[in-house]
Amino acid sequence: MRFSWLVGGLLAGGRMLTARRLWRGVVVGVSYLLARTRLAWLPPKYPLFLGVEPTTACNLRCPQCISGLRAFSRPTGRLDPSLLEALMEELHPYLWGVLFYFQGEPLIHPEIGRLILLVSRYRLLSSLSTNGHFLTEEKCYELIAAGLTHIRISIDGMTSESYEKYRVGGNLALVQAGVERLLRMRRAMRSRFPLIELQFIAFKHNRQEIPEFYRWARAVKADFARVKTAQILELTPEAYDTWIPEEGSRYIKDKSGTVRLNAKLPNRCWRLWRAAEITWDGQILPCCFDKNAEYAFGSLREGRFSEIWEGAKAESFRRQVFQARESIDICRNCSEGVPTWL
């Protein structure tokens, strides 16, 4: 971690916080502690963060991603900026930030700069996760000018062969050039933002390249670099044997061949308290592990966010998580409460 990451984070947080938002943070935190300790059940009226899906489209065909596999069972498309604008009008006094990512590659959205501006004008934190293939000079300028706070760029291999084994259809040299271009343009525009984080997902085939990843991140002077454990879509022995390394894994496989998370799932979920996921077409989901919107609380086409967030479906799902989390299929492959960073 570079000093610029710490300074930038403090500056962004200080700019975002107001008395009301600070109070909302206290309320959400206390509410969760009361629920966790079974002292009271008072779910927050609003989350602190939104995950917003700009598009389901992606240029890559990553084999453990439903976007890459084109395996959606829900409608696909891209976000109408007017939907985000309505959300911000309702929620901006209470939110801390918006993450532009769920499924798909967000930089494919033709108005991604406009989406970021809709968040920036309310002095909210904004973040974007990308595979890094569209960091042209024009796009870099658009992201910086729109006020993006943070960008996470995935680089899952330091040779073309290992990179393309998972990032099928990708080009490592193109991504690395885009990272360097974004850093260079940020300096030229005399901006601290976006803070640039590089992420390396550790698979069986690329784990030996982690030291080289850190060396390159230091050489280009990225603000932060870290390594994440790999996730597989289905907990099958075949997927485990293909992708998961013996060391540094969130999974274990027992003698019978059963694959499961390497931790006991507690009957609680902080993510469920602090954040909500919004699909491109306005469905409100409990979290980013509900990839096909099987547990949607409702749609913004049917009512305001607060009505749906406090509705019967949301209440039922939260109570089930706090009573029998392992009974919910998406929770059995969820990283909440499981170490995911190496």
Buried (B, 14 or more C-beta within 10 A) or exposed (E): EBEBBEEBBEBBEEEBBEEEBEEBBEBBBEBBEBBBEEEEEEBBEBBBBBBBBBBBBBBBBBBBBBBBEEEBEBEBBBBEBEBBEBBBEBBBEBBBBBBBBBBBBBBBBEBBBBBBBBBBEBBBBBBBBBBBBBBBEEBBBBBBBBBBBBBBBBBBBBEEEBBBBBBEEBBBEEBBBBBBBBBEBBEEEEBEBBBBBBBBBBBBBBBEBBEBBBEBBEEBEBBBBBBBBBBBBEBBEEBBEBBBBEEBBBBEBEEEEEBBBEEEBEBBBBBBBBBBBBBBBBBBBBBBBBBBBEBBBBBBEEEEBEEBBBBEBBBEBBEBBBEEBBEBEBBBBBBBBBEEEB
